[in-house]
Amino acid sequence: MFITFPFGKYQNFGWFQQFDFKMISRILEIFQPKKKQINYYKYLKEGWKLSNEKECENTEYLIKKITRFKANLAISANAVACFELVK
């Protein structure tokens, strides 16, 4: 199974959520994969870069309008987690 979702500081926007470490742990606990690969990507001014959980854990999902004066130009998620889980 492949899953990709916004990752960082937990945020609930009603129709979607940004996952945090606790939610990731719950997915793994329920699914109980025999094999897993988890990659984290963080948006920086240079674009999306491979990262790690620690560097992404406090990122917030951007829902406000972006102005040309903002340093971070990510339109939505500033970090994502990409799972590959094998049952």
LOVO-503845 format. One line per 4 residues: their letters; for each residue x, y, z of C-alpha. Coordinates in nm, 4 decimals. Example, Ala and Ser with C-alpha at 12.3 -4.5 7.8 and 13.67 -1.06 7.14 Angstrom:
<atoms>
AS = 1.2300:-0.4500:0.7800  1.3670:-0.1060:0.7140 .
</atoms>
This chain:
<atoms>
MFIT = 0.0000:0.0000:0.0000  0.1261:0.3487:-0.0825  0.0152:0.6438:0.1325  0.1210:1.0066:0.1055 .
FPFG = -0.0050:1.2776:0.3390  0.0877:1.6131:0.4925  0.3125:1.5616:0.7934  0.4257:1.7813:1.0820 .
KYQN = 0.2433:1.9452:1.3687  -0.1029:1.7864:1.4052  -0.3717:2.0046:1.2471  -0.7375:1.9224:1.1841 .
FGWF = -0.9080:2.1283:0.9142  -1.2383:1.9409:0.9247  -1.2246:1.7798:0.5815  -0.8581:1.6765:0.6113 .
QQFD = -0.5825:1.6517:0.8706  -0.2093:1.6958:0.8850  -0.0612:1.3856:1.0470  0.1909:1.3862:1.3284 .
FKMI = 0.4152:1.1124:1.4712  0.1364:0.9788:1.6950  -0.0923:0.9276:1.3946  0.1854:0.7579:1.1964 .
SRIL = 0.2465:0.5203:1.4863  -0.1233:0.4369:1.4904  -0.1262:0.3567:1.1159  0.1675:0.1204:1.1599 .
EIFQ = 0.0105:-0.0398:1.4676  -0.3174:-0.1098:1.2855  -0.1721:-0.2155:0.9493  0.1148:-0.4202:1.1003 .
PKKK = 0.3309:-0.4249:0.7865  0.5887:-0.6965:0.7359  0.7949:-0.4446:0.5438  0.7868:-0.0644:0.5434 .
QINY = 0.9638:0.2263:0.3787  0.8895:0.5793:0.5035  1.0339:0.8863:0.3368  0.9872:1.2447:0.4490 .
YKYL = 1.0147:1.5482:0.2257  1.0314:1.9089:0.3413  0.9630:2.2153:0.1303  1.2491:2.4663:0.1349 .
KEGW = 1.3110:2.7773:-0.0736  1.5035:2.5522:-0.3178  1.2006:2.3213:-0.3523  1.1148:1.9770:-0.2130 .
KLSN = 1.4069:1.8017:-0.0442  1.4428:1.4570:0.1102  1.4373:1.5063:0.4864  1.3648:1.3148:0.8054 .
EKEC = 1.0904:1.2947:1.0638  1.2701:1.5147:1.3184  1.3223:1.8029:1.0724  0.9562:1.7887:0.9666 .
ENTE = 0.7790:1.7309:1.2988  0.6903:2.0965:1.3705  0.5951:2.2115:1.0210  0.2506:2.3590:0.9741 .
YLIK = 0.0090:2.3331:0.6837  -0.0321:2.6674:0.5092  -0.3949:2.7577:0.4445  -0.3730:3.1351:0.4226 .
KITR = -0.3145:3.3312:0.1056  0.0487:3.3626:0.0126  0.1902:3.7043:-0.0535  0.4954:3.7726:-0.2630 .
FKAN = 0.6761:3.8755:0.0568  0.6591:3.5319:0.2205  0.9932:3.3508:0.2333  0.8343:3.0048:0.2202 .
LAIS = 0.6325:2.9665:-0.0977  0.4767:2.6247:-0.0306  0.1091:2.6620:-0.1095  -0.0090:2.3890:0.1239 .
ANAV = 0.1947:2.1226:0.3030  0.5430:2.2194:0.4091  0.6323:1.8547:0.4711  0.4932:1.5208:0.3558 .
ACFE = 0.5372:1.1597:0.4574  0.5386:0.8896:0.1902  0.4722:0.5330:0.3033  0.5234:0.2044:0.1245 .
LVK = 0.3743:-0.0717:0.3391  0.3728:-0.4433:0.2591  0.1328:-0.6735:0.4423 .
</atoms>
